[in-house]
């Protein structure tokens, strides 16, 4: 393991311990750097092609610098799939259900945010129930978009997400977002809360970066950009 410094999009540094790092270069291309386990040892830089033979060129440059050209890149190992026991509840009137995501969509969004096996219930509600729950548990007398109720994080992530569908629909229009993209964002956001992520003070930026990463992998735009 080595301690390296990483910078977020705003240049804020954070030290982390890693055995290797993998850098996405776009178009399915990645660069992997593995650090030696001890102070002495070889720094391993790998490039692999998704098909065919990998090709990598190290070219000396001026002032004793070396330029690394990655011509074909490693195929990343598939992300681990965690078990998810998912229940969906739709406590809405018939005329309030327009645009509701399918169970398969909700499963896909939550699965992308999981770091452990989980048992999660997602309940879609109207404004009356959303307001009552927000008042009872958060002392806020209005309906909010999503409420997270975590019960356990080990050995299973267990909890409930309550999504106030009318609020979510209204926000999507106001923020010039598609209903699907906004729903995906709030489900991912809530699933991270169930796992202990927080968006208070300094932790907010890290959580937002994680949301961007997950949603990008799902094919959605940055939820925090204008019209994202």
Protein Blocks (a to p, Z undefined) as FASTA:
>chain_A
ZZdddddfkopacddddfbdcddebjhiacdddddfblbdcdddddddfedjdddddddd
ehhiacdddfbdcdddddddddddddddddddfklmgoiacfklmmmmmmmmpcbdcddd
dddddfklmmmmmmmmnopacddfbdcddfbfbfbdcddddddfklmmmmmmmnopafkl
mmmmmmmmmmmmmnopacehjlmmmmmmmmmmmmmmnopacfkbghZZ
